[in-house]
Amino acid sequence: MIRQPIITVLGHVDHGKTSLLDFIRGTTVASREAGAITQHVGASSVPLEVIQKLCGPLLEKFKIKFTIPGLLFIDTPGHEIFTNLRKRGGSVADMAIVVIDIMQGIQPQTKEAIQILKTFKVPFVVAANKIDLIQNWKTHTLIFTQNFEKQMAATKEQFEKKFYNLVGQLSEVGFDSDLYTKVDDYKKKVAIVPVSAKTGEGVAELLALISGLTQKFLESSLKVEVKGPAKGTILEIKEEKGLGTTADVIIYDGIIKVGDTILLGGVSGVIETKIKALLRPLPLVEMRDARRRFEPVGEVCAASGVKIVAPELEKAIAGSPLLSAKTKAEIESAKKQIEEEIESIILQVEQEGIVLKTDALGSLEAVSAMLRNRSIAVQRMGIGTINRNDVMDAAATAEKDPLKAFVLGFNIKADEDAASEAQRLGVTILTDNIVYHLIEKFEQALITKKAEIEKKKLEGLTWPARFRILPGYTFRASHPAIFGVEVIAGKLRPRVSLLTKDGKEIGDIKEIESEGKKLEELKVGEKAAVSVEGITIGRQVREGDTLMVAMNETNFRTLKDRKEFLSKAEIDILKELADIKRKGKQTWGL
């Protein structure tokens, strides 16, 4: 038997994902026609006869004799939900629609959606939405290719400018693309269908294209067992009033019935439980009756979404596989499969790295893959709230490499113990509910941490400085000489030797003092008194002279290699110092 292809919709917030699905649903739901769209949990089923009616003569373009029974659209288009549409080696979704606002182009969440699709190996087409917003765009017909020809020349020019900007942006993220009518090889190029979720223009072409592509390239993977055990994935674990904890599940193979034993991944291992009820949402037209949202069904076949009521679901994790079984042997086999699948993700770790925690198995798989693509090592990962043990693990690794002192959390928080322990041990906890932002935060924090580490290495070094002896502020001429100075560039610190313009090292600053307080540093523009052993004012130096701080070659080279921590004036002092020293030794500091 051939099941419906499962189609998911992804894209940046406000680019029209929900509006597009609403238009597809509304076309038939509003009219209550025979063969209208069926509501599933987390999905909407569009039968072939509805697609044929919507697409009309367009289907002849694809010259395909249809065998698919329709399309199953996943209604929960957030990235978090999509990552839970997982199965071993890929995704439950057969194809995706990436919705992009043609007026705005690719945005951060679009990039993230495309990256996740690459991770889960899901082919996709692009719906370039909001073409109705192009200046002076008129809707003469709902078929884009026909409507485009009727636009004014200036409007066509505006469209092409936006369209080819989008093609360029897709190229930057690694995909060749073109208008769907110009694509010769759909395996090599991403097809773009211009649409308007508001007017419905281009929607028929989008449906016709998806129907044709899924059948042409995916027919073998759409074959399912009519009476075999169910295979599914958990989209979400939810609390439902009057029902308790329920699981929203997508069944992609076999059949599931009330009373069946099911096995699914849990926080502490595989859960074995029995189905008490299977619930399907009432059609949209009937959902105005707030008292009744679901109706019980006896069984559900692939492909479909269903709400399961069963004991112990509060321990289950979203993104986990779900398998039904009857005999003891089948139960043991299913347990082993689920354990292996979860371990194949959680055990993909390295000896040294950061700690990663997420809300679900699907997001754990997606985020860890995205981190690996950026060569970010993960030493341990898991599901659930960030706790004290996660922080301790990060701290232990940080003893060898302080750049590993991080715990990343996607769609979760850290508990109080973890937060206070992290502060005590110098571990950074970063959380976000957008993967792109989480990784961005981490990469920025890593740059800051590297800079802190490098700065610490420089703490014991002699810092470049140039200063002037203030006329009229000699308090003692010698033993030690005490006089006023003003820093012109760099930072002046005690316990350094002084250097004249002709390269002579004279005296050492013992102390810096201002208003009776000893200072460890004097910055540009600041004035204070210094005590210097080894010089006499009026002999080696005079009031008004400008002096520099002397340093050895090793000190000089270290600073030269870390110029990012020096000001322009400090770099100039190093250059001057090198010029002075190289008069006596040509290779000094090289």
Secondary structure as the mmCIF struct_conf table of DSSP 4:
data_model
#
loop_
_struct_conf.conf_type_id
_struct_conf.id
_struct_conf.beg_label_comp_id
_struct_conf.beg_label_asym_id
_struct_conf.beg_label_seq_id
_struct_conf.end_label_comp_id
_struct_conf.end_label_asym_id
_struct_conf.end_label_seq_id
STRN STRN1 ILE A 2 ILE A 2
HELX_LH_PP_P HELX_LH_PP_P1 ARG A 3 PRO A 5
STRN STRN2 ILE A 6 GLY A 11
BEND BEND1 HIS A 12 HIS A 12
TURN_TY1_P TURN_TY1_P1 VAL A 13 ASP A 14
BEND BEND2 HIS A 15 GLY A 16
HELX_RH_AL_P HELX_RH_AL_P1 LYS A 17 VAL A 29
TURN_TY1_P TURN_TY1_P2 ALA A 30 ARG A 32
TURN_TY1_P TURN_TY1_P3 ALA A 34 GLY A 35
HELX_LH_PP_P HELX_LH_PP_P2 ALA A 36 ILE A 37
STRN STRN3 THR A 38 HIS A 40
TURN_TY1_P TURN_TY1_P4 VAL A 41 GLY A 42
STRN STRN4 ALA A 43 PRO A 47
HELX_RH_AL_P HELX_RH_AL_P2 LEU A 48 CYS A 55
TURN_TY1_P TURN_TY1_P5 GLY A 56 PRO A 57
HELX_RH_AL_P HELX_RH_AL_P3 LEU A 58 PHE A 62
TURN_TY1_P TURN_TY1_P6 LYS A 63 LYS A 63
BEND BEND3 ILE A 68 ILE A 68
STRN STRN5 GLY A 70 ILE A 74
BEND BEND4 ASP A 75 ASP A 75
BEND BEND5 GLY A 78 GLY A 78
HELX_RH_AL_P HELX_RH_AL_P4 HIS A 79 THR A 83
TURN_TY1_P TURN_TY1_P7 ASN A 84 ASN A 84
BEND BEND6 LEU A 85 LEU A 85
STRN STRN6 ARG A 86 LYS A 87
TURN_TY1_P TURN_TY1_P8 ARG A 88 GLY A 89
STRN STRN7 GLY A 90 SER A 91
BEND BEND7 VAL A 92 VAL A 92
BEND BEND8 ASP A 94 ASP A 94
STRN STRN8 MET A 95 ASP A 101
TURN_TY1_P TURN_TY1_P9 ILE A 102 GLN A 104
HELX_RH_AL_P HELX_RH_AL_P5 PRO A 108 THR A 119
TURN_TY1_P TURN_TY1_P10 PHE A 120 LYS A 121
STRN STRN9 PHE A 124 ASN A 129
HELX_RH_3T_P HELX_RH_3T_P1 ILE A 131 LEU A 133
BEND BEND9 ILE A 134 ILE A 134
TURN_TY1_P TURN_TY1_P11 GLN A 135 ASN A 136
BEND BEND10 HIS A 140 HIS A 140
BEND BEND11 LEU A 142 LEU A 142
HELX_RH_AL_P HELX_RH_AL_P6 PHE A 144 GLU A 149
TURN_TY1_P TURN_TY1_P12 LYS A 150 LYS A 150
BEND BEND12 GLN A 151 GLN A 151
HELX_RH_AL_P HELX_RH_AL_P7 ALA A 153 GLU A 172
TURN_TY1_P TURN_TY1_P13 VAL A 173 GLY A 174
STRN STRN10 SER A 177 LEU A 179
HELX_RH_3T_P HELX_RH_3T_P2 TYR A 180 LYS A 182
BEND BEND13 ASP A 184 ASP A 184
TURN_TY1_P TURN_TY1_P14 TYR A 186 LYS A 188
BEND BEND14 LYS A 189 LYS A 189
STRN STRN11 VAL A 190 PRO A 194
TURN_TY1_P TURN_TY1_P15 ALA A 197 THR A 199
TURN_TY1_P TURN_TY1_P16 GLU A 201 GLY A 202
HELX_RH_AL_P HELX_RH_AL_P8 VAL A 203 LEU A 218
HELX_RH_3T_P HELX_RH_3T_P3 GLU A 219 LEU A 222
STRN STRN12 LYS A 223 LYS A 223
BEND BEND15 VAL A 226 GLY A 228
STRN STRN13 PRO A 229 PRO A 229
HELX_LH_PP_P HELX_LH_PP_P3 ALA A 230 ALA A 230
STRN STRN14 LYS A 231 GLU A 240
TURN_TY1_P TURN_TY1_P17 LYS A 241 LEU A 243
STRN STRN15 GLY A 244 ASP A 253
BEND BEND16 GLY A 254 GLY A 254
STRN STRN16 ILE A 255 LYS A 257
TURN_TY1_P TURN_TY1_P18 VAL A 258 GLY A 259
STRN STRN17 THR A 261 GLY A 266
TURN_TY1_P TURN_TY1_P19 VAL A 267 SER A 268
STRN STRN18 GLY A 269 LYS A 274
STRN STRN19 ALA A 277 PRO A 281
HELX_LH_PP_P HELX_LH_PP_P4 LEU A 282 PRO A 283
HELX_RH_3T_P HELX_RH_3T_P4 LEU A 284 GLU A 286
TURN_TY1_P TURN_TY1_P20 MET A 287 ARG A 288
TURN_TY1_P TURN_TY1_P21 ALA A 290 ARG A 291
STRN STRN20 PHE A 294 VAL A 297
BEND BEND17 GLY A 298 GLY A 298
STRN STRN21 GLU A 299 CYS A 301
BEND BEND18 ALA A 302 ALA A 303
STRN STRN22 SER A 304 VAL A 309
TURN_TY1_P TURN_TY1_P22 PRO A 311 GLU A 312
HELX_RH_3T_P HELX_RH_3T_P5 LEU A 313 LYS A 315
STRN STRN23 ALA A 316 ALA A 316
TURN_TY1_P TURN_TY1_P23 ALA A 318 GLY A 319
STRN STRN24 PRO A 321 ALA A 325
BEND BEND19 THR A 327 THR A 327
HELX_RH_AL_P HELX_RH_AL_P9 LYS A 328 ILE A 346
TURN_TY1_P TURN_TY1_P24 LEU A 347 LEU A 347
BEND BEND20 GLN A 351 GLU A 352
STRN STRN25 ILE A 354 THR A 358
BEND BEND21 ASP A 359 ALA A 360
HELX_RH_AL_P HELX_RH_AL_P10 LEU A 361 ASN A 373
TURN_TY1_P TURN_TY1_P25 ARG A 374 SER A 375
STRN STRN26 VAL A 378 ILE A 383
BEND BEND22 GLY A 384 THR A 385
STRN STRN27 ILE A 386 ILE A 386
HELX_RH_AL_P HELX_RH_AL_P11 ARG A 388 ALA A 398
TURN_TY1_P TURN_TY1_P26 GLU A 399 LYS A 400
HELX_RH_3T_P HELX_RH_3T_P6 PRO A 402 LYS A 404
STRN STRN28 PHE A 406 PHE A 410
BEND BEND23 ASN A 411 ASN A 411
STRN STRN29 ALA A 414 ALA A 414
HELX_RH_AL_P HELX_RH_AL_P12 GLU A 416 LEU A 425
TURN_TY1_P TURN_TY1_P27 GLY A 426 GLY A 426
HELX_LH_PP_P HELX_LH_PP_P5 VAL A 427 VAL A 427
STRN STRN30 THR A 428 ASP A 432
BEND BEND24 ASN A 433 ILE A 434
HELX_RH_AL_P HELX_RH_AL_P13 VAL A 435 LEU A 458
TURN_TY1_P TURN_TY1_P28 GLU A 459 GLY A 460
BEND BEND25 LEU A 461 LEU A 461
HELX_LH_PP_P HELX_LH_PP_P6 THR A 462 PRO A 464
STRN STRN31 ALA A 465 ARG A 476
BEND BEND26 ALA A 477 PRO A 480
STRN STRN32 ALA A 481 GLY A 490
STRN STRN33 LEU A 492 LEU A 492
BEND BEND27 PRO A 494 ARG A 495
STRN STRN34 SER A 497 LEU A 499
TURN_TY1_P TURN_TY1_P29 LYS A 501 ASP A 502
BEND BEND28 GLY A 503 GLY A 503
STRN STRN35 GLU A 505 SER A 514
TURN_TY1_P TURN_TY1_P30 GLU A 515 GLY A 516
STRN STRN36 LYS A 517 LEU A 519
BEND BEND29 GLU A 520 GLU A 520
STRN STRN37 LEU A 522 LEU A 522
TURN_TY1_P TURN_TY1_P31 VAL A 524 GLY A 525
STRN STRN38 LYS A 527 GLU A 533
TURN_TY1_P TURN_TY1_P32 GLY A 534 GLY A 534
STRN STRN39 ILE A 537 ILE A 537
TURN_TY1_P TURN_TY1_P33 GLY A 538 GLN A 540
STRN STRN40 VAL A 541 VAL A 541
TURN_TY1_P TURN_TY1_P34 GLU A 543 GLY A 544
STRN STRN41 THR A 546 VAL A 549
HELX_RH_AL_P HELX_RH_AL_P14 GLU A 553 LYS A 560
TURN_TY1_P TURN_TY1_P35 ASP A 561 ARG A 562
HELX_RH_3T_P HELX_RH_3T_P7 LYS A 563 PHE A 565
BEND BEND30 LEU A 566 LEU A 566
HELX_RH_AL_P HELX_RH_AL_P15 LYS A 568 LYS A 581
TURN_TY1_P TURN_TY1_P36 ARG A 582 GLY A 584
TURN_TY1_P TURN_TY1_P37 GLN A 586 GLY A 589
#
